[in-house]
């Protein structure tokens, strides 16, 4: 395929073009960052460049092993790129290609309270959380190293290592980044958050409730039971003539 200008290409579009054609691409112009990265990746995996300049046109050749056809619907650009690159790597291991936009996510398991704020703000799905189950999951291949998760983490438990694209099958696998035991509602027994998160809330709010054990109890209640406990407290105060 002939591609021009290179400025319109990002890594997701470029890898799609290469895999669907099963060949190299040729550009007219100065290679952009995406072209340089894909060239390094293709050289590591297949031993040849993915994108050639016009001066290298005579070196163009099909790369049959790179052929991969797929429809990846309802996914953002980083997800599409990761799934296609994963198909190219398979079970192999080809080293790491340096890039500031790729790397790994480290979470301090002792500090993380599973508040899920990082997952809620992650636009690519690199971090996902199940607060009720008490699990924070990470997929390094989907992370853009934007730093939003680390910036909003109240516990400063997240560190991003922008060391590049890991051409290894394990880099694409979702993993448990942090785990906590589920906390069960003291009223109905239903799990609704992680133990560390509730412990943090109780520690912060208890001094503000002036020793009122009924109010403190609401901190250990799920969203369904909390209004019932609060209403019960209100009715008791009315009955006792306090309101």
C-alpha positions, -999 to 999 in steps of 0.1 A, spaced: 0 0 0 10 36 -6 5 60 23 8 97 22 13 118 42 26 100 72 13 127 96 -22 112 93 -11 79 107 -12 68 143 -1 33 155 -36 19 155 -43 28 119 -8 19 107 -8 -16 123 -43 -22 108 -31 -13 74 0 -35 76 -18 -66 90 -48 -64 67 -25 -61 36 2 -85 48 28 -63 32 49 -33 39 38 3 35 56 31 16 54 67 26 63 100 10 76 123 36 94 123 69 84 94 92 64 104 122 67 89 157 41 62 149 61 51 118 93 49 137 78 29 165 61 4 142 93 0 122 111 -10 154 84 -34 163 83 -51 129 121 -53 128 121 -71 162 93 -95 152 98 -101 115 134 -89 109 123 -62 83 109 -27 84 72 -22 82 73 12 65 96 22 37 105 55 22 103 61 -15 141 57 -17 136 22 -3 108 12 -27 129 -15 -44 132 -33 -11 94 -37 -7 82 -72 -1 52 -91 12 54 -101 49 31 -131 48 35 -139 85 22 -104 94 -11 -110 78 -40 -107 103 -76 -98 95 -100 -89 122 -129 -66 129 -124 -50 163 -156 -31 169 -166 -7 197 -130 -3 209 -108 27 213 -76 31 193 -53 18 221 -74 -13 225 -74 -20 187 -36 -15 186 -30 -38 216 -52 -66 202 -35 -65 168 0 -63 183 -9 -93 206 -19 -113 175 15 -104 159 35 -116 190 15 -147 198 33 -166 225 67 -151 215 90 -127 233 109 -101 213 122 -76 238 111 -41 246 108 -11 222 114 22 239 85 47 239 72 73 263 36 63 256 38 27 267 50 9 298 38 -8 329 15 0 359 26 -6 395 2 -4 424 12 -5 460 -11 -32 474 -7 -21 510 -17 16 503 -45 10 477 -80 11 493 -98 0 461 -117 33 459 -119 27 421 -112 63 413 -83 54 390 -105 29 370 -133 54 367 -110 79 351 -91 55 328 -104 61 293 -87 30 277 -97 4 303 -61 -2 314 -74 -2 350 -107 -18 360 -120 -23 395 -147 -43 413 -150 -25 446 -175 -51 459 -151 -80 450 -122 -60 462 -101 -64 431 -82 -38 410 -71 -52 376 -45 -38 352 -37 -44 316 -3 -28 308 -8 -30 271 -38 -6 272 -21 21 293 -11 54 275 10 66 304 -12 97 306 -7 98 344 -43 106 353 -47 76 376 -15 84 396 -26 121 398 -60 114 413 -51 85 436 -56 98 471 -32 72 485 -5 79 460 -4 41 454 1 42 416 34 45 397 37 44 359 69 31 343 71 45 307 97 21 296 81 12 262 63 -15 243 69 -50 258 68 -75 229 59 -103 252 27 -123 256 24 -116 293 23 -78 288 -12 -82 272 -27 -103 300 -50 -86 326 -36 -91 361 -46 -84 397 -29 -51 406 -44 -49 441 -67 -71 462 -88 -64 493 -113 -84 513 -150 -74 508 -167 -55 536 -203 -66 544 -231 -43 554 -237 -46 592 -274 -45 585 -281 -69 557 -248 -87 553 -244 -78 516 -208 -70 505 -206 -34 491 -170 -22 494 -135 -32 503 -124 -34 540 -96 -9 536 -118 17 519 -145 14 547 -118 16 574 -105 48 559 -140 63 558 -148 53 594 -115 67 606 -121 100 588 -158 105 597 -161 91 632 -146 122 649 -171 144 632 -201 124 646 -193 133 682 -196 98 696 -231 92 681 -229 55 676 -260 54 654 -245 78 630 -212 59 631 -231 27 623 -243 42 590 -207 42 578 -208 5 578 -240 2 559 -246 -3 522 -265 23 501 -298 4 506 -296 1 544 -280 35 552 -313 55 546 -332 30 568 -307 34 597 -308 72 593 -346 72 593 -346 49 624 -323 73 642 -346 102 633 -377 84 645 -360 77 678 -351 113 683 -386 124 676 -400 98 700 -376 109 727 -387 145 722 -353 157 708 -369 169 676 
